[in-house]
Amino acid sequence: MPGGGGGGSSDRGRGRAAAGERHHRSNRKTTAIDRETQISKTLSLILRHRAKELGLAMDDRGFVKVDELLQHHRLRSLKVSLPDVKRVVESNAKQRFELVVLPPLVEKDAVVVDSGLDNPANFLIRATQGHSIQGLDVESLLTPVLLDDPDCPKEVVHGTYAATWPAILASGGLRPMGRVHVHFATGVPEGKLEAKSEVKSEVKDGEIEETKGVSVVPGAPPVVSGMRASASLLVWVDVRRASEGGVRWWRSRNGVVLTEGLATEKEKEGVVPLEYVSRVVERKSGKVIWKSEWWEESNSG
């Protein structure tokens, strides 16, 4: 009937309109996420690698003034504001940035700088680690990791790729590759499962029978910072062995463990020698593709 046909057409129209609105909202959400990612990547590029090259004043602790940073053409093209910066700093899962408020400057009992929290001139920002900019005061950026610290890790892991392992092997160890430090995590992003022996007891025919078995339990918790999620190889390094060999370890505010490695006579860039690497493991399969003699001996039993 004509009336029925008209109603069906109207319903379909409303359905298409609703679907279009959902798609529009989804696009707005995706665009917002993409913009935050762009801001985060731009902040990383400038604060880790290019601040001095771009003429930004950076102190020896790695801080730059937010109002000056916002004048960079990439951030201006994204129309980045102080609230945007705060949101990116707070939401960054790997805690790549540190934002601090400047205390008001006082001269002759008169406040000469507005201390308002909506003024970008009152904030400093820095990357917490990952710098290639030379000349920074490492001790102000990082905390030394000492063997007698209660939270000193027994081992740390560097994430890399199957394609780069032959070059690492040929060069004799891990290098900063243009950065100030080699980066390590204290675990892997997916966490770690461990096997646990257990004995189960049950009564059968009036007698107690014990059954030995193995269960899988959560081990080390997931680690967010210190490794790319896409890394396919895990290079494990013994912290004590390396420390006793002269390697200095540091920890950033976001939990990444770093070292400049050992300097060599031929090169200015440091290296974490293979003699301190215990094993190299395929992340997906768990297969050990390289192992040191000392690690193999200690795990042969």
MIBAPA-735544 format. One record per residue (C-alpha): residue number from 0; z negated, x negated, y; residue in three letters. Coordinates in nm, 4 decimals, decimal comma. Example, Ala and Ser with C-alpha at 12.3 -4.5 7.8 and 13.67 -1.06 7.14 Angstrom:
BEGIN
REC    k        pz        px        py    r
REC    0   -0,7800   -1,2300   -0,4500  ALA
REC    1   -0,7140   -1,3670   -0,1060  SER
//
This chain:
BEGIN
REC    k        pz        px        py    r
REC    0    0,0000    0,0000    0,0000  MET
REC    1    0,0605   -0,1171    0,3586  PRO
REC    2   -0,3070   -0,1121    0,4451  GLY
REC    3   -0,3986   -0,3223    0,1404  GLY
REC    4   -0,1231   -0,5738    0,2116  GLY
REC    5   -0,2405   -0,6157    0,5709  GLY
REC    6   -0,5990   -0,6783    0,4594  GLY
REC    7   -0,4935   -0,9440    0,2077  GLY
REC    8   -0,2873   -1,1231    0,4692  SER
REC    9   -0,5803   -1,1160    0,7109  SER
REC   10   -0,8177   -1,2541    0,4452  ASP
REC   11   -0,5758   -1,5347    0,3647  ARG
REC   12   -0,5481   -1,6134    0,7359  GLY
REC   13   -0,9244   -1,6274    0,7746  ARG
REC   14   -0,9450   -1,8480    0,4643  GLY
REC   15   -0,6908   -2,0904    0,6043  ARG
REC   16   -0,8724   -2,0967    0,9371  ALA
REC   17   -1,2066   -2,1684    0,7658  ALA
REC   18   -1,0502   -2,4434    0,5552  ALA
REC   19   -0,8952   -2,5913    0,8667  GLY
REC   20   -1,2311   -2,5928    1,0454  GLU
REC   21   -1,3985   -2,7638    0,7459  ARG
REC   22   -1,1211   -3,0248    0,7423  HIS
REC   23   -1,1639   -3,0741    1,1179  HIS
REC   24   -1,5394   -3,1202    1,0818  ARG
REC   25   -1,4826   -3,3631    0,7947  SER
REC   26   -1,2375   -3,5613    1,0074  ASN
REC   27   -1,4863   -3,5730    1,2939  ARG
REC   28   -1,7543   -3,7046    1,0564  LYS
REC   29   -1,5197   -3,9659    0,9076  THR
REC   30   -1,4090   -4,0736    1,2550  THR
REC   31   -1,7722   -4,1160    1,3623  ALA
REC   32   -1,8473   -4,3286    1,0549  ILE
REC   33   -1,5334   -4,5375    1,1081  ASP
REC   34   -1,6290   -4,5944    1,4706  ARG
REC   35   -1,9771   -4,7158    1,3754  GLU
REC   36   -1,8178   -4,9506    1,1222  THR
REC   37   -1,5850   -5,0850    1,3912  GLN
REC   38   -1,8779   -5,1394    1,6270  ILE
REC   39   -2,0795   -5,3150    1,3563  SER
REC   40   -1,7904   -5,5447    1,2631  LYS
REC   41   -1,7246   -5,6283    1,6279  THR
REC   42   -2,0917   -5,7093    1,6875  LEU
REC   43   -2,0914   -5,9333    1,3793  SER
REC   44   -1,7779   -6,1155    1,4919  LEU
REC   45   -1,9125   -6,1838    1,8409  ILE
REC   46   -2,2773   -6,2572    1,7609  LEU
REC   47   -2,2110   -6,4705    1,4535  ARG
REC   48   -1,8968   -6,6552    1,5494  HIS
REC   49   -1,7444   -6,6097    1,8950  ARG
REC   50   -2,0088   -6,5480    2,1627  ALA
REC   51   -1,9831   -6,8922    2,3246  LYS
REC   52   -1,6049   -6,9004    2,2880  GLU
REC   53   -1,5879   -6,5690    2,4757  LEU
REC   54   -1,8073   -6,7012    2,7572  GLY
REC   55   -2,1174   -6,5008    2,6687  LEU
REC   56   -2,4473   -6,6695    2,7501  ALA
REC   57   -2,6308   -6,7200    2,4182  MET
REC   58   -2,9730   -6,8799    2,4047  ASP
REC   59   -3,0723   -7,1243    2,1333  ASP
REC   60   -3,2272   -6,8393    1,9346  ARG
REC   61   -2,8907   -6,6624    1,9117  GLY
REC   62   -2,9703   -6,3832    2,1589  PHE
REC   63   -2,7249   -6,2448    2,4170  VAL
REC   64   -2,7875   -5,9797    2,6835  LYS
REC   65   -2,6663   -5,6369    2,5763  VAL
REC   66   -2,5253   -5,5441    2,9183  ASP
REC   67   -2,3054   -5,8552    2,9140  GLU
REC   68   -2,2057   -5,7949    2,5521  LEU
REC   69   -2,0911   -5,4400    2,6321  LEU
REC   70   -1,8377   -5,5822    2,8774  GLN
REC   71   -1,6388   -5,7406    2,5938  HIS
REC   72   -1,2964   -5,5779    2,5785  HIS
REC   73   -1,3263   -5,4741    2,2122  ARG
REC   74   -1,6517   -5,2906    2,2765  LEU
REC   75   -1,5192   -5,1440    2,6010  ARG
REC   76   -1,2135   -5,0098    2,4160  SER
REC   77   -1,4511   -4,8289    2,1787  LEU
REC   78   -1,6539   -4,7062    2,4787  LYS
REC   79   -1,9725   -4,8469    2,3263  VAL
REC   80   -2,2996   -4,7558    2,4963  SER
REC   81   -2,6572   -4,8718    2,4506  LEU
REC   82   -2,7387   -4,5684    2,2284  PRO
REC   83   -2,4409   -4,6665    2,0093  ASP
REC   84   -2,5775   -5,0191    1,9738  VAL
REC   85   -2,9267   -4,8884    1,8913  LYS
REC   86   -2,7839   -4,6534    1,6292  ARG
REC   87   -2,5785   -4,9281    1,4621  VAL
REC   88   -2,8769   -5,1661    1,4568  VAL
REC   89   -3,1099   -4,9032    1,3105  GLU
REC   90   -2,8635   -4,7669    1,0521  SER
REC   91   -2,7295   -5,0983    0,9233  ASN
REC   92   -2,8399   -5,1139    0,5609  ALA
REC   93   -2,8262   -5,4933    0,5535  LYS
REC   94   -3,0246   -5,5258    0,8796  GLN
REC   95   -2,7678   -5,7656    1,0243  ARG
REC   96   -2,8918   -5,7356    1,3831  PHE
REC   97   -3,2123   -5,7668    1,5813  GLU
REC   98   -3,2544   -5,5813    1,9094  LEU
REC   99   -3,5472   -5,6639    2,1383  VAL
REC  100   -3,6678   -5,5311    2,4725  VAL
REC  101   -3,7081   -5,7751    2,7586  LEU
REC  102   -4,0496   -5,7663    2,9250  PRO
REC  103   -4,0333   -5,6742    3,2925  PRO
REC  104   -3,9945   -5,9764    3,5177  LEU
REC  105   -4,2722   -6,0014    3,7732  VAL
REC  106   -4,2473   -6,1924    4,0986  GLU
REC  107   -4,5337   -6,1870    4,3457  LYS
REC  108   -4,6846   -5,8809    4,1754  ASP
REC  109   -4,3616   -5,6866    4,2161  ALA
REC  110   -4,1541   -5,5767    3,9187  VAL
REC  111   -3,8019   -5,6959    3,9900  VAL
REC  112   -3,6335   -5,5680    3,6731  VAL
REC  113   -3,6258   -5,2061    3,5673  ASP
REC  114   -3,8092   -5,1803    3,2343  SER
REC  115   -3,6432   -4,8521    3,1367  GLY
REC  116   -3,5369   -4,8222    2,7728  LEU
REC  117   -3,2032   -4,6701    2,8721  ASP
REC  118   -3,0908   -4,9768    3,0656  ASN
REC  119   -2,8827   -5,2250    2,8560  PRO
REC  120   -2,9808   -5,5057    3,0942  ALA
REC  121   -3,3306   -5,4854    2,9474  ASN
REC  122   -3,2231   -5,5648    2,5897  PHE
REC  123   -3,1280   -5,8734    2,3935  LEU
REC  124   -2,9442   -5,8664    2,0614  ILE
REC  125   -2,8657   -6,1245    1,7956  ARG
REC  126   -2,7303   -6,1476    1,4426  ALA
REC  127   -3,0083   -6,2171    1,1924  THR
REC  128   -2,7977   -6,4654    0,9918  GLN
REC  129   -2,4402   -6,5613    0,9039  GLY
REC  130   -2,3664   -6,7776    1,2076  HIS
REC  131   -2,0874   -7,0304    1,2342  SER
REC  132   -2,1910   -7,1095    1,5940  ILE
REC  133   -2,3405   -7,4570    1,6004  GLN
REC  134   -2,6416   -7,5742    1,7998  GLY
REC  135   -2,8736   -7,2793    1,7375  LEU
REC  136   -3,2444   -7,3361    1,6796  ASP
REC  137   -3,2659   -7,2516    1,3098  VAL
REC  138   -3,6442   -7,2361    1,3079  GLU
REC  139   -3,6426   -6,9544    1,5632  SER
REC  140   -3,3914   -6,7532    1,3607  LEU
REC  141   -3,5356   -6,8101    1,0160  LEU
REC  142   -3,8595   -6,8635    0,8252  THR
REC  143   -3,8882   -7,1687    0,5982  PRO
REC  144   -3,9284   -7,0956    0,2269  VAL
REC  145   -4,1907   -7,3263    0,0762  LEU
REC  146   -4,2642   -7,3773   -0,2931  LEU
REC  147   -4,6313   -7,2846   -0,2512  ASP
REC  148   -4,5483   -6,9558   -0,0776  ASP
REC  149   -4,6642   -6,6597   -0,2899  PRO
REC  150   -4,3262   -6,4918   -0,2400  ASP
REC  151   -4,1141   -6,8031   -0,3047  CYS
REC  152   -3,8382   -6,6968   -0,5470  PRO
REC  153   -3,7996   -6,8848   -0,8732  LYS
REC  154   -3,4234   -6,8640   -0,8408  GLU
REC  155   -3,1657   -6,7272   -0,6009  VAL
REC  156   -2,8091   -6,6091   -0,6543  VAL
REC  157   -2,4870   -6,6671   -0,4638  HIS
REC  158   -2,2107   -6,4110   -0,5075  GLY
REC  159   -1,8536   -6,5366   -0,5311  THR
REC  160   -1,5235   -6,4615   -0,7051  TYR
REC  161   -1,3466   -6,5798   -1,0198  ALA
REC  162   -1,0595   -6,7139   -0,8112  ALA
REC  163   -1,2892   -6,9417   -0,6081  THR
REC  164   -1,5061   -7,0767   -0,8912  TRP
REC  165   -1,2600   -7,3553   -0,9957  PRO
REC  166   -1,2640   -7,4899   -0,6371  ALA
REC  167   -1,6466   -7,4778   -0,6277  ILE
REC  168   -1,6588   -7,6628   -0,9579  LEU
REC  169   -1,4076   -7,9248   -0,8411  ALA
REC  170   -1,5911   -7,9816   -0,5101  SER
REC  171   -1,9252   -8,0372   -0,6794  GLY
REC  172   -2,1174   -7,7385   -0,5491  GLY
REC  173   -2,1592   -7,4555   -0,2997  LEU
REC  174   -2,0665   -7,5118    0,0655  ARG
REC  175   -2,1176   -7,3109    0,3881  PRO
REC  176   -1,7391   -7,2778    0,4330  MET
REC  177   -1,7461   -7,2860    0,8118  GLY
REC  178   -2,0842   -7,1213    0,8515  ARG
REC  179   -2,4121   -7,2972    0,9210  VAL
REC  180   -2,5638   -7,2012    0,5844  HIS
REC  181   -2,4825   -7,1062    0,2273  VAL
REC  182   -2,6093   -6,7519    0,1689  HIS
REC  183   -2,8130   -6,6391   -0,1305  PHE
REC  184   -2,9844   -6,3213   -0,2466  ALA
REC  185   -3,3033   -6,2929   -0,4478  THR
REC  186   -3,1350   -6,0465   -0,6842  GLY
REC  187   -2,8229   -5,8362   -0,7224  VAL
REC  188   -2,7302   -5,5128   -0,5392  PRO
REC  189   -2,7501   -5,3024   -0,8556  GLU
REC  190   -3,0908   -5,4412   -0,9522  GLY
REC  191   -3,1587   -5,5810   -1,2963  LYS
REC  192   -3,2525   -5,4311   -1,6305  LEU
REC  193   -3,4701   -5,6285   -1,8688  GLU
REC  194   -3,5333   -5,5997   -2,2410  ALA
REC  195   -3,8930   -5,5310   -2,3396  LYS
REC  196   -4,0316   -5,5653   -2,6903  SER
REC  197   -4,2462   -5,2765   -2,8040  GLU
REC  198   -4,4321   -5,1595   -3,1122  VAL
REC  199   -4,4469   -4,7890   -3,1967  LYS
REC  200   -4,7113   -4,6500   -3,4272  SER
REC  201   -4,6913   -4,3222   -3,6164  GLU
REC  202   -4,8721   -4,1599   -3,9070  VAL
REC  203   -4,6700   -4,0908   -4,2228  LYS
REC  204   -4,8227   -3,9551   -4,5428  ASP
REC  205   -5,1675   -4,0377   -4,4151  GLY
REC  206   -5,0816   -4,3997   -4,3356  GLU
REC  207   -5,0106   -4,5702   -4,0041  ILE
REC  208   -4,6661   -4,7265   -3,9825  GLU
REC  209   -4,5621   -4,9639   -3,7058  GLU
REC  210   -4,2026   -5,0001   -3,5918  THR
REC  211   -4,0894   -5,2888   -3,3741  LYS
REC  212   -3,8102   -5,2302   -3,1261  GLY
REC  213   -3,6660   -5,3190   -2,7885  VAL
REC  214   -3,6422   -5,0922   -2,4869  SER
REC  215   -3,4579   -5,1472   -2,1600  VAL
REC  216   -3,6773   -5,1226   -1,8515  VAL
REC  217   -3,6201   -5,1795   -1,4805  PRO
REC  218   -3,6603   -5,5456   -1,3857  GLY
REC  219   -3,5873   -5,6903   -1,0444  ALA
REC  220   -3,5275   -5,4181   -0,7822  PRO
REC  221   -3,1895   -5,3805   -0,6084  PRO
REC  222   -3,1250   -5,6283   -0,3274  VAL
REC  223   -2,9241   -5,5083   -0,0292  VAL
REC  224   -2,8674   -5,8256    0,1735  SER
REC  225   -2,7352   -6,1668    0,0808  GLY
REC  226   -2,4303   -6,0836   -0,1290  MET
REC  227   -2,1035   -5,8985   -0,0908  ARG
REC  228   -2,0932   -5,5859   -0,3055  ALA
REC  229   -1,7503   -5,6917   -0,4326  SER
REC  230   -1,8626   -6,0320   -0,5675  ALA
REC  231   -1,7569   -6,0755   -0,9312  SER
REC  232   -1,9427   -6,3966   -1,0207  LEU
REC  233   -2,3132   -6,4739   -0,9887  LEU
REC  234   -2,4087   -6,8377   -0,9278  VAL
REC  235   -2,7814   -6,8811   -1,0008  TRP
REC  236   -2,9693   -7,1717   -0,8406  VAL
REC  237   -3,3165   -7,3003   -0,9347  ASP
REC  238   -3,5153   -7,3072   -0,6095  VAL
REC  239   -3,7840   -7,5546   -0,7203  ARG
REC  240   -3,5376   -7,8009   -0,8710  ARG
REC  241   -3,3247   -7,7881   -0,5550  ALA
REC  242   -3,6278   -7,8191   -0,3237  SER
REC  243   -3,7524   -8,1232   -0,5112  GLU
REC  244   -3,4054   -8,2699   -0,4662  GLY
REC  245   -3,4290   -8,2342   -0,0885  GLY
REC  246   -3,2679   -7,8942   -0,0294  VAL
REC  247   -3,4367   -7,6961    0,2512  ARG
REC  248   -3,4561   -7,3195    0,2114  TRP
REC  249   -3,4877   -7,0515    0,4792  TRP
REC  250   -3,5300   -6,6737    0,4818  ARG
REC  251   -3,3803   -6,4437    0,7451  SER
REC  252   -3,5465   -6,1311    0,8827  ARG
REC  253   -3,3320   -5,9156    0,6529  ASN
REC  254   -3,4333   -6,1072    0,3393  GLY
REC  255   -3,1315   -6,3337    0,2921  VAL
REC  256   -3,2183   -6,6803    0,1592  VAL
REC  257   -3,0167   -6,9593    0,3176  LEU
REC  258   -2,9740   -7,3347    0,3087  THR
REC  259   -2,7624   -7,5876    0,4926  GLU
REC  260   -2,7485   -7,7851    0,1673  GLY
REC  261   -2,7545   -8,1618    0,1414  LEU
REC  262   -2,5451   -8,3700    0,3774  ALA
REC  263   -2,3074   -8,6208    0,2208  THR
REC  264   -2,1890   -8,9561    0,3500  GLU
REC  265   -1,8266   -8,8426    0,3555  LYS
REC  266   -1,8718   -8,4962    0,5052  GLU
REC  267   -2,0789   -8,3373    0,7798  LYS
REC  268   -2,0888   -8,0069    0,5912  GLU
REC  269   -2,3769   -7,9766    0,3474  GLY
REC  270   -2,3474   -7,8876   -0,0197  VAL
REC  271   -2,5740   -7,7319   -0,2823  VAL
REC  272   -2,4927   -7,9627   -0,5747  PRO
REC  273   -2,4052   -7,8252   -0,9168  LEU
REC  274   -2,7038   -8,0093   -1,0643  GLU
REC  275   -2,9260   -7,7346   -0,9210  TYR
REC  276   -2,7105   -7,4481   -1,0541  VAL
REC  277   -2,8546   -7,3066   -1,3760  SER
REC  278   -2,5691   -7,0772   -1,4793  ARG
REC  279   -2,2687   -6,8790   -1,3608  VAL
REC  280   -2,2423   -6,5226   -1,4883  VAL
REC  281   -1,9671   -6,2624   -1,4835  GLU
REC  282   -2,1312   -5,9801   -1,2958  ARG
REC  283   -1,9649   -5,6937   -1,4813  LYS
REC  284   -1,9891   -5,8212   -1,8391  SER
REC  285   -2,2990   -6,0410   -1,8094  GLY
REC  286   -2,1124   -6,3225   -1,9846  LYS
REC  287   -2,2266   -6,6755   -1,8971  VAL
REC  288   -1,9115   -6,8741   -1,8134  ILE
REC  289   -2,0858   -7,1980   -1,7091  TRP
REC  290   -2,4333   -7,3361   -1,7691  LYS
REC  291   -2,6221   -7,6540   -1,7013  SER
REC  292   -2,7599   -7,8636   -1,9841  GLU
REC  293   -3,1175   -7,8237   -1,8618  TRP
REC  294   -3,0892   -7,4445   -1,8443  TRP
REC  295   -2,9307   -7,4275   -2,1883  GLU
REC  296   -3,2083   -7,6404   -2,3365  GLU
REC  297   -3,4810   -7,4276   -2,1787  SER
REC  298   -3,3203   -7,1064   -2,3076  ASN
REC  299   -3,2112   -7,2229   -2,6530  SER
REC  300   -3,5208   -7,0868   -2,8211  GLY
//
